[in-house]
């Protein structure tokens, strides 16, 4: 029961983080330049972390959620709106 509850909580956290990522990208990039590939990468990363959490019982919930949140931030850094901001700051 504890493993199932842990998996459900992690799934909810992954869905919320992915939805937040998608909304933020939609607001910044707009409907024309929405990064579908990056959203797909975030979803696949979430599935990988969920699979690892289910397979290895010693992974804590906070570790799994924290690593997925950092992964989503890392993917967000390589989207075109963020690259444009960095390019404007540098040059």
N, C-alpha and C positions, 0 to 999 in steps of 0.2 A: 504494500500500500504506500509506503514511504517513497519507494522508487517511482511509482506511477504519479504521485503527487508532485514530486520533484521534477519529473519530466513535463508535466502539465504547466507548472509555474515557469519553467525555462522556455517552453513553447510560447507562452503568453508574452514573456519578456522579449523573445526574438521577434514575434509579430509586431509588438509595439515599437521596438527600435527600427524595424524595417519600415513600418508605416511612417514613423517620424522622419527617417531618411528620405523616403519617397516624397513626402509633403514638402520638406525643406528644398529638395531639388526642384520640385515643381514650382515653388514660389520663386526661387532664384533664377532658374533657367527658362521657365515658361513651358507651354505645351509644345512649342515647335522644336525646342532643343532638349527635350526630356531624355536623360541618359538611361535608356532601357537596359543596356548592357550592364551598367553598374548596379542597377537594382537586381538584375539576375545574379550577379556575382555576390551581392549581399545575401540573397536568398540561399544560394548554394553554400555559402560560408555558414549560415545559420543551421542548415541541415547537417553539415559536417560536425559542428560543435554539439548539436543535439545528439547525433549518433555517438560521438565520443563520450558524452555524458551518460548515455544509456548503457554503453558498453563497459565503461570503467566507473565503478561505484565510488571510488575515492576522490573523484573530482567534485569539489564543493560547488554549490549553486552560485555563490558570489564570484568564483573564478570563471565559471562558464559565462555568466552574464557580463562580467567585466571584460573578458577577452572578446566577446562578440561586439560589445560597445566600442572597444578600441579598434576592432577590425572595421566596423562601419565608418568610424572617423577616418581611418586610413584610406578606405575606398573613396570617401568623400573628398579627400585631398587631391585625388587624381581626376576629378570631374572638370569639365571645361570652365564653369563659372569660377571655381577656386583657382584654376590655372590662370585665368584672366586677371583676377585680383592680384595674384603674386607677380604676374608680369607687369602690371601697372605700378606695383609698389617698387619693383626693382628698377624699371626703366622709365 
